[in-house]
């Protein structure tokens, strides 16, 4: 592999790791980079997913202070997210990309709208007495299961979807929602990576380069992301979600 390609892939992993920790959508950087360098789509997607796992873990560790008091909720969601990721990974190996492209646009657009409406929805919830409603208790795992199917299949902008779901159904604080998102994203990418390692043919040089870059980026993103106020974080999420939609529509 040419030295320039090595540097480009590492740099893409660094930026992706930073983006994934702050909000998600790091695959919008790494996946197109691999395609531009001539890698087949499935090889690029599989290698990218495996390579970003260490960065997701790095970002989750960087946000560990925001996870205080949330582990009981996280463990309750683990089976739903892990099983969704496995379903999505299997679908990637069995179905053409075109099947999910329309769904991706709808999911990300809906997530952005819900995120913009989140303050109003939270105010209404607090006026009714606050807390997690019985409706949200069963909607949360089902919604995250569906989002994790997409995460295992492709995963670009999955962070936007996760934060929107968590912000609407569970948590008032976007930073605490982002902390849970980082843990769930690491879980989903890890579960999909297991399937891809066994059933697909990743390029392990690409995996190593993305992994190295994303670990560093995960720590950078944790520092930067924790400093963003809620409204600024919300705008960043919506902006990246819009870029994700544009990427999908122009593929």
N, C-alpha and C positions, 0 to 999 in steps of 0.2 A: 504494500500500500504506500503511495507517495506520502512524503512528509506533510505536504500541504493538506492532504485529506485527513491525516491523523490530527492535525491541529484544528481543522474545521469541526471534526466530530467531537473532539474534546471541548472546544469552545461552545458548541451547540448544547452539549450536556451540561456545561456550567450555567448557561443562561436558562436552560429548561429546569434545572434543579432549583434555581432562584425563583422562577415563575411558579413552579408547582407548589413551593412552600407558601408563597404569598397568596396565591389564589388557585392555581392549576393551569392547565393548557400548555405545559411545557412541550408536549408532543407536537404542538404547532411549529416548534422550532426544530426539534430533532428529526421528526419524520420527513418533512420536506427537504431537509439537508441531505438525508440519506438517499432520497429519491433523486435529488439533483446530482449526487455523486455516482448514480448508476445502479443502486441496489434495487432488486425487485421489490414490489410493494409489500408482499407478505414477509419476506426476509427482513425488510426495513422495520415493519410494524412489530414483528416478534422480537428482533434484537433490541429495538427501542424500549419495549415494555420491560424486558429483563434488565436492561441497563439502567433504567430509571428507578428500580426498586431500592438500591442503596441510598439514592438521593431522597426518596420519599421517607425512608427511615431517618435519615439525617435531619430532614425538616421537622419530623415529628418530635425528635429529641430536642431540637432547638425551641420548640413550642411547649416543652414539658410543663412549664410553670402554669400555663393556661389550661392544663389538663386536670388540675387539682379538683377533686370531687366529681369527676366525670367518668371515672373508669367503670363504674357499675353500668352506666348507660352504654358505654362503648362495648363492653363484653356482651350485652344483650343484643347489640347490632351485628356482632362479628359473624354469626352463622348466616345471616341474611346476605351480608356483603360478600362473604367468601363464596357462598353457593352461586350468587349472581355472577361473580367474576368467572367461575368455572364454566357456567353456561355461555357467557360471552366469548371466552377463549375457544370453546369448542365450535361456536358459530363462526368465528373468524376462519377457522381451518376448513369449515364445511360450506360456507356461503360466499357469494361474490360481494364486493364492497358496496355495490349499488343498492343492495337490499336495505342497508341501514342509513344511507346518506340523507334521505328525506326525513327519517326519524331524528337524526342528529340535529338538523336545523330546527325542528319543532321543539325538541327538548331544551336546547340551549336558549332559544328565544323565550320560551315559557319561563325558564329559570331566571333570565334577566328581568322579565316583567315582574315576577314574584319578588325578586330582590329589591326592585325599586319601590314596590308596594309594601315591603316588609315593615317600615316604621308605622304605617297606618294600620296594618293588620295587628301588629303588636299592641298598639294603643287600644284597639277594639277588644283584644283579648284581655288586657289589663282592666278595662272597664267592666268586663264580665266577671272579674275576680282573679284573673291571671292563672298561672299554672298550666300544666299540660292536660288538655281535654281528653276524654275517652276516645273521641274521634281521632285525635292526633296519635294516640298510643298505638293504634293499628295501622294508621296511614304511614307513620314514620318508617317502620321496617319494610313495608311493601314498596314504598317509594324508593328507599335506598337499595332494595333488591333490584328493582327495575334499572336504577341508575348504574348499579354495579355490573349488570349485564352489558350495558354500553361501555363501561369502564374496562371490562375484560376483553371486549371486542376491539375497541380502538382507544378510547380514553381521552382524546383531546377535549378540553373544556369540561371534563368530568368534575373538576373542582368547583366550577361555577354552579353546576347542578347540585352537588352535595351541600354547598354552603346555603343555597337557596332553600333546599328542603329542611336543613337543620334550623335555619333562621326563622322559617315560617312555623314549623311544627314543634320546635323544642326549645331553642335558646334565644334570648333577647340580645345577647352580646355577640357581635360578629367575630371578635377575636377568639372567643371561646369556641364558637362554631368552627372557625378556621382550624383550631387545634385538633378538634375531633376529625375534621376533614382530612388533615394530614395523616392521622393514624389509619383512617379507613382507606385512604388512597394507597398507603403502603401495603395494607392487607390485600386490597384488590389487585394491585400490580403484582404482589408476591404470589397470590393464588394463580393468576393467569400465567406468570412466569414458570411456575411448576409444570403446567400443562404444555407450554411452548417448549420447555427444555426436553420433555419426554417425547412429544409428538411432532415437533417441528425442527427446522434446521437453522438456528440462529448463527449469525457471524460473531464469534466470540471475541474477535479483536474489536469490533464495533461495540459489543456489550461492555468490554473492559474500559474503553475510552469514555463512553457515555456515563458509566458508573463512576469513574474517577471524577469527571467534571461535575456530575450531579451531586455528589457528596459535598463538595466544596460549595456549590451553589445553594444546597439546602441550608447550610449555616448562614450564608449571606442573606438568603430570603427570610430566615427566621428573625434575624436582627432587624431587617428593613420592615418586614410585615408587622412586627409587634409595635412599631413606632407610628403606624398609620392610624389616624382617627377613624371612627366608623364610617363617616360619610365619604372620606377619601378612599378607604378600602372598598366601599360599595361602588364608587365610580371606576376604580381600577378593575374590579370584577366585571362590571358591565362592559367596559371598553374591551377587555380581553375576550369576553363572550361574543361581542360584535365581530372581532377579528376572526374568531373561530368560525362563525357563520359564513363570513366572506370567504375564508379558506375552503370550506366545504363546497360552497356554491361555485367556486372557480376551479375546482379540481378537475 
